Amino acid sequence: MDVLQELYETVLSRKEAQVEGSYTCYLFEKGTDKILKKCGEECSEVIIAAKNKKNPETVGEISDLLYHLMVLMVNEGIPFNEVEAELARRSEKTGNLKQFHQVDRDS
Ligand SMILES: N=c1c2ncn([C@@H]3O[C@H](COP(=O)(O)OP(=O)(O)OP(=O)(O)O)[C@@H](O)[C@H]3O)c2ncn1[C@@H]1O[C@H](COP(=O)(O)O)[C@@H](O)[C@H]1O
């Protein structure tokens, strides 16, 4: 998570201080709807790249999506460690497949 946390910190610093030529500052200026739109677009691009079995492209699109999710988190005031803690909490529980998913898979 270190590289992701560093990215989050960079994004947070862009929210706190204007930097000339910064794409992140441009997104914060545009506001929530623009940030949500970018998250949606990047998500679709991940799906298309993966569907086309283009792994190098998919890696790029996943990175774009993660960046835009960090922008969304900062915009919504969600601290990085809240997501980190949620993932850690979930990692303590395995065997998460629900019964109805098993029925779906078997039929
Ligand atoms: N990880 C990223 C990152 N990933 C993608 N992008 C930008 O996201 C944009 C997405 O491209 P699109 O073609 O979808 O969008 P666009 O047409 O350029 O712009 P829109 O009008 O659609 O918003 C591109 O301009 C990319 O440069 C990023 N911009 C910044 N970062 C990180 O943020 C840091 C700070 O960047 P600045 O805020 O620009 O200083 C950088 O050092 C990086 O670590």
The ligand as an SDF file (V2000), in Angstrom:
LIG
                    3D

 44 47  0  0  0  0  0  0  0  0999 V2000
   -1.3680    9.1680  -11.1580 N   0  0  0  0  0  0  0  0  0  0  0  0
   -1.6870   10.2160  -11.7180 C   0  0  0  0  0  0  0  0  0  0  0  0
   -2.4940   10.2190  -12.9080 C   0  0  0  0  0  0  0  0  0  0  0  0
   -3.0360    9.1940  -13.6010 N   0  0  0  0  0  0  0  0  0  0  0  0
   -3.6810    9.7790  -14.6170 C   0  0  0  0  0  0  0  0  0  0  0  0
   -3.5340   11.1210  -14.5960 N   0  0  0  0  0  0  0  0  0  0  0  0
   -4.0420   12.1100  -15.5380 C   0  0  0  0  0  0  0  0  0  0  0  0
   -5.3990   11.8370  -15.7410 O   0  0  0  0  0  0  0  0  0  0  0  0
   -5.7680   12.3220  -17.0260 C   0  0  0  0  0  0  0  0  0  0  0  0
   -6.7010   11.2920  -17.6100 C   0  0  0  0  0  0  0  0  0  0  0  0
   -6.6360   11.3190  -18.9650 O   0  0  0  0  0  0  0  0  0  0  0  0
   -7.9270   11.4260  -19.8450 P   0  0  0  0  0  0  0  0  0  0  0  0
   -7.4780   11.3270  -21.2570 O   0  0  0  0  0  0  0  0  0  0  0  0
   -8.9460   10.4720  -19.3320 O   0  0  0  0  0  0  0  0  0  0  0  0
   -8.4580   12.8640  -19.4830 O   0  0  0  0  0  0  0  0  0  0  0  0
   -8.1250   14.2510  -20.1930 P   0  0  0  0  0  0  0  0  0  0  0  0
   -8.7530   14.2990  -21.5250 O   0  0  0  0  0  0  0  0  0  0  0  0
   -6.6330   14.5320  -20.1260 O   0  0  0  0  0  0  0  0  0  0  0  0
   -8.8090   15.2790  -19.2100 O   0  0  0  0  0  0  0  0  0  0  0  0
  -10.3570   15.4410  -18.8120 P   0  0  0  0  0  0  0  0  0  0  0  0
  -10.7820   16.7720  -19.3190 O   0  0  0  0  0  0  0  0  0  0  0  0
  -11.1620   14.2940  -19.3500 O   0  0  0  0  0  0  0  0  0  0  0  0
  -10.3230   15.4260  -17.3180 O   0  0  0  0  0  0  0  0  0  0  0  0
   -4.4850   12.5730  -17.8130 C   0  0  0  0  0  0  0  0  0  0  0  0
   -4.2970   13.9700  -17.9810 O   0  0  0  0  0  0  0  0  0  0  0  0
   -3.4000   11.9830  -16.9120 C   0  0  0  0  0  0  0  0  0  0  0  0
   -2.1930   12.7300  -16.9610 O   0  0  0  0  0  0  0  0  0  0  0  0
   -2.8120   11.4330  -13.5270 C   0  0  0  0  0  0  0  0  0  0  0  0
   -2.4140   12.6290  -13.0290 N   0  0  0  0  0  0  0  0  0  0  0  0
   -1.6670   12.6340  -11.8950 C   0  0  0  0  0  0  0  0  0  0  0  0
   -1.2940   11.4650  -11.2400 N   0  0  0  0  0  0  0  0  0  0  0  0
   -0.4840   11.5120   -9.9970 C   0  0  0  0  0  0  0  0  0  0  0  0
   -0.6770   12.7410   -9.3490 O   0  0  0  0  0  0  0  0  0  0  0  0
    0.5840   13.3640   -9.1280 C   0  0  0  0  0  0  0  0  0  0  0  0
    0.4030   14.8740   -9.2030 C   0  0  0  0  0  0  0  0  0  0  0  0
    0.0520   15.2470  -10.5230 O   0  0  0  0  0  0  0  0  0  0  0  0
   -0.3680   16.7630  -10.8290 P   0  0  0  0  0  0  0  0  0  0  0  0
   -1.5450   17.0530  -10.0020 O   0  0  0  0  0  0  0  0  0  0  0  0
   -0.6370   16.8340  -12.3190 O   0  0  0  0  0  0  0  0  0  0  0  0
    0.8220   17.6080  -10.4420 O   0  0  0  0  0  0  0  0  0  0  0  0
    1.5200   12.7950  -10.2090 C   0  0  0  0  0  0  0  0  0  0  0  0
    2.8510   12.8650   -9.8230 O   0  0  0  0  0  0  0  0  0  0  0  0
    1.0220   11.3590  -10.2700 C   0  0  0  0  0  0  0  0  0  0  0  0
    1.5950   10.6190   -9.2020 O   0  0  0  0  0  0  0  0  0  0  0  0
  1  2  2  0
  2  3  1  0
  2 31  1  0
  3  4  1  0
  3 28  2  0
  4  5  2  0
  5  6  1  0
  6  7  1  0
  6 28  1  0
  7  8  1  0
  7 26  1  0
  8  9  1  0
  9 10  1  0
  9 24  1  0
 10 11  1  0
 11 12  1  0
 12 13  2  0
 12 14  1  0
 12 15  1  0
 15 16  1  0
 16 17  2  0
 16 18  1  0
 16 19  1  0
 19 20  1  0
 20 21  2  0
 20 22  1  0
 20 23  1  0
 24 25  1  0
 24 26  1  0
 26 27  1  0
 28 29  1  0
 29 30  2  0
 30 31  1  0
 31 32  1  0
 32 33  1  0
 32 43  1  0
 33 34  1  0
 34 35  1  0
 34 41  1  0
 35 36  1  0
 36 37  1  0
 37 38  2  0
 37 39  1  0
 37 40  1  0
 41 42  1  0
 41 43  1  0
 43 44  1  0
M  END
$$$$
